[in-house]
Amino acid sequence: MLGETVESTWWDFQSHASWNRVARHYPGNFAPQVARNLITLYTKPGETVLDPFCGSGTSLVEASLLGRTAIGVDLSTRAIRFSRASLALVCQMTYPIPKLVRADARNLNFINNDSIDLVILHPPYSTIVRYDRSDSRDLSNLHSIQSYADSLGAVMSEAYRVLKSGRICALLIGDVRREGLYYPLSMIALCVGLRAGFVLIEEIVKHQINCKSDAGWRNRPHNFLMIAHEHLYVLFKPRSPKQWGEFMRDVGLTQQIINPTP
Ligand SMILES: C[S@@+](CC[C@H](N)C(=O)[O-])C[C@H]1O[C@@H](n2cnc3c(N)ncnc32)[C@H](O)[C@@H]1O
């Protein structure tokens, strides 16, 4: 029931833990072990976890089972329905009951500044899985990498605003391939996070298994490798702007690199 615990920056869960039978039918859901390990590593019971792209509610279920307060946000009514069903299935007897809000992650004005202990971000990976085609605010409808980066930037700025100083914002993201070229979405997302004011304390590589796209790759002729990993960046909200400035200077990331002018 507790799932695998982690000790290194290589996370390889052989299957999705079985207790959440609802979430498993939501496209693009992550393994409960991802959320469980993040919550265990970076929060204590009673603290507050926010997931602004909560989807089927995987992290809300884990937070609730671990005795954390959780807030889940998603733009899609389908996601909110899935989250409710996941919580009803797994967390009937647990307390506190997570709060669910249907909203745009780029505007979390219903959450106070410096009030959250952990943010877990699992955005759409560009257009790989389309969530709500009818909603232009949905990040999965943004084909242009620049528009995607701008929107993710707005989400990261909100995450930074609501997070307490000295706490963690974890971002899970995969890269994408388009017409034979490899688009390093994760690298772009990391730059966006740094630009929002975070510093990096871990980069975890997660083995990505059993994706629907794997079958397509296997069954078609290809002259490229199957993408089988995701990046999990553990970002830290510095206690002072000086710490951010020093980090950026030490790793040689100038304003020019993280915020290039076209
Ligand atoms: C990769 S899924 C998250 C899956 C989730 N971790 C789970 O285990 O089910 C991304 C989610 O982002 C949501 N989304 C896309 N654009 C959004 C936006 N602007 N604000 C809030 N949610 C958004 C989609 O509806 C989708 O549920």
The ligand as an SDF file (V2000), in Angstrom:
LIG
                    3D

 27 29  0  0  0  0  0  0  0  0999 V2000
   -0.6570   15.9500  -17.1780 C   0  0  0  0  0  0  0  0  0  0  0  0
   -2.3000   16.2800  -16.6310 S   0  0  0  0  0  0  0  0  0  0  0  0
   -2.1650   16.1540  -14.8680 C   0  0  0  0  0  0  0  0  0  0  0  0
   -2.4110   14.7150  -14.4400 C   0  0  0  0  0  0  0  0  0  0  0  0
   -2.4000   14.5050  -12.9450 C   0  0  0  0  0  0  0  0  0  0  0  0
   -1.0630   14.6270  -12.3840 N   0  0  0  0  0  0  0  0  0  0  0  0
   -2.9750   13.1340  -12.6320 C   0  0  0  0  0  0  0  0  0  0  0  0
   -2.2600   12.2910  -12.0430 O   0  0  0  0  0  0  0  0  0  0  0  0
   -4.1150   12.8580  -13.0220 O   0  0  0  0  0  0  0  0  0  0  0  0
   -2.4320   18.0290  -16.9290 C   0  0  0  0  0  0  0  0  0  0  0  0
   -3.7400   18.6550  -16.4790 C   0  0  0  0  0  0  0  0  0  0  0  0
   -3.6290   20.0750  -16.6920 O   0  0  0  0  0  0  0  0  0  0  0  0
   -4.9370   20.5810  -16.9170 C   0  0  0  0  0  0  0  0  0  0  0  0
   -4.7820   21.9500  -17.4680 N   0  0  0  0  0  0  0  0  0  0  0  0
   -4.3820   22.3410  -18.7060 C   0  0  0  0  0  0  0  0  0  0  0  0
   -4.3020   23.6830  -18.7890 N   0  0  0  0  0  0  0  0  0  0  0  0
   -4.6510   24.1780  -17.5770 C   0  0  0  0  0  0  0  0  0  0  0  0
   -4.7400   25.4810  -17.0210 C   0  0  0  0  0  0  0  0  0  0  0  0
   -4.4690   26.5960  -17.7470 N   0  0  0  0  0  0  0  0  0  0  0  0
   -5.1110   25.6040  -15.7170 N   0  0  0  0  0  0  0  0  0  0  0  0
   -5.4050   24.4950  -14.9710 C   0  0  0  0  0  0  0  0  0  0  0  0
   -5.3590   23.2360  -15.4490 N   0  0  0  0  0  0  0  0  0  0  0  0
   -4.9670   23.0570  -16.7280 C   0  0  0  0  0  0  0  0  0  0  0  0
   -5.5790   19.5340  -17.8140 C   0  0  0  0  0  0  0  0  0  0  0  0
   -6.9860   19.6120  -17.7600 O   0  0  0  0  0  0  0  0  0  0  0  0
   -5.0180   18.2290  -17.2030 C   0  0  0  0  0  0  0  0  0  0  0  0
   -5.9200   17.6890  -16.2800 O   0  0  0  0  0  0  0  0  0  0  0  0
  1  2  1  0
  2  3  1  0
  2 10  1  0
  3  4  1  0
  4  5  1  0
  5  6  1  0
  5  7  1  0
  7  8  2  0
  7  9  1  0
 10 11  1  0
 11 12  1  0
 11 26  1  0
 12 13  1  0
 13 14  1  0
 13 24  1  0
 14 15  1  0
 14 23  1  0
 15 16  2  0
 16 17  1  0
 17 18  1  0
 17 23  2  0
 18 19  1  0
 18 20  2  0
 20 21  1  0
 21 22  2  0
 22 23  1  0
 24 25  1  0
 24 26  1  0
 26 27  1  0
M  CHG  2   2   1   9  -1
M  END
$$$$
